């Protein structure tokens, strides 16, 4: 029974993801932008969520499930590296440098975002305890 109550929210969340993905792809195709369509779609989704002020429950539920399967998204790229064995030494150096720098930038941005969210949650908790 609880599953039936969650289904419309989940479908709405999945629909939002698909709608912004399609919007990004359409804009890239229409204006010949040098950005991947899904990336533009996610930027549009970020902008919409910032304007809305919060993440809808259905979108949060779908995002949670997608994040659990994130490893499967990287599996084809990992397998694809096997076919790159004919690269020269300079190519490998560039590839490894890009991976290391990309990972470090990703970790840094994630840590900064987490720190900001923790501070925001702590300040809201302090405000709530003062208000009671």
C-alpha positions in Angstrom: 0.0 0.0 0.0 2.8 2.4 0.9 4.4 1.6 -2.5 1.2 2.8 -4.3 1.4 6.1 -2.4 5.1 6.6 -3.4 4.6 5.7 -7.1 3.2 9.1 -8.2 6.0 11.0 -6.4 8.6 8.6 -7.9 7.1 9.0 -11.4 7.1 12.8 -11.0 10.7 12.7 -9.9 11.8 10.5 -12.8 9.7 12.7 -15.2 11.5 15.8 -14.0 14.9 14.2 -14.6 13.9 13.1 -18.1 12.3 16.5 -18.9 15.4 18.4 -18.0 17.6 15.9 -19.8 15.5 16.3 -23.0 15.5 20.1 -22.6 19.2 20.1 -22.4 19.6 17.9 -25.4 17.1 20.0 -27.4 18.9 23.2 -26.6 22.2 21.8 -27.6 20.8 20.5 -30.8 18.9 23.8 -31.6 21.8 26.1 -30.9 24.8 23.8 -31.7 26.3 24.4 -28.2 29.6 22.8 -27.4 28.3 21.2 -24.2 26.8 17.8 -23.8 23.0 17.9 -23.6 22.6 16.0 -20.3 25.1 18.4 -18.7 23.1 21.4 -19.8 20.0 19.7 -18.6 21.5 19.1 -15.2 22.5 22.8 -15.1 18.9 23.8 -15.9 17.7 21.4 -13.2 20.1 23.0 -10.7 18.8 26.5 -11.6 15.2 25.4 -11.3 15.9 23.8 -7.9 17.6 26.9 -6.7 14.6 29.0 -7.8 12.2 26.5 -6.2 14.2 26.5 -3.0 14.1 22.8 -2.2 14.2 19.4 -3.8 10.8 17.8 -4.3 10.4 14.5 -2.4 9.9 12.5 -5.6 13.0 13.8 -7.2 15.0 13.1 -4.0 13.7 9.5 -4.0 14.7 8.9 -7.6 18.1 10.6 -7.1 18.7 8.3 -4.2 18.1 5.3 -6.3 20.2 6.6 -9.2 23.1 7.3 -6.8 23.0 3.7 -5.5 23.5 2.6 -9.1 26.2 5.1 -9.9 28.9 2.4 -10.0 27.2 0.8 -13.0 27.4 4.1 -14.9 31.2 4.1 -14.6 31.6 0.4 -15.5 31.6 0.9 -19.3 34.2 3.6 -19.0 36.4 1.4 -16.8 36.0 -1.5 -19.3 36.8 1.0 -22.2 40.2 1.8 -20.7 41.2 -1.8 -21.5 41.0 -1.0 -25.2 43.3 2.0 -24.8 46.4 -0.1 -24.3 47.9 1.1 -27.7 48.3 4.7 -26.4 51.7 6.2 -26.3 53.4 7.2 -23.1 52.5 10.9 -23.4 48.8 9.9 -23.9 48.8 7.8 -20.8 50.4 10.6 -18.8 47.8 13.1 -20.0 45.0 10.5 -19.2 46.3 9.8 -15.7 46.8 13.5 -15.0 43.3 14.3 -16.1 41.9 11.5 -13.9 43.9 12.6 -10.8 43.1 16.3 -11.2 39.4 15.6 -11.9 39.2 13.3 -8.9 40.9 15.9 -6.6 38.6 18.7 -7.9 35.6 16.5 -7.4 36.6 15.6 -3.8 37.3 19.2 -3.0 34.0 20.5 -4.3 32.1 17.7 -2.5 33.9 18.5 0.8 33.2 22.2 0.5 29.5 21.5 -0.3 29.2 19.1 2.5 30.8 21.6 4.9 28.4 24.3 3.8 25.3 22.0 4.2 26.4 20.9 7.7 26.9 24.6 8.7 23.4 25.4 7.3 21.8 22.5 9.1 23.5 23.5 12.4 22.4 27.1 12.1 18.8 26.1 11.3 18.9 23.8 14.3 20.2 26.6 16.5 17.4 28.9 15.2 14.8 26.2 15.9 16.0 25.7 19.5 16.0 29.5 20.1 12.5 29.8 18.8 11.0 27.1 21.0 
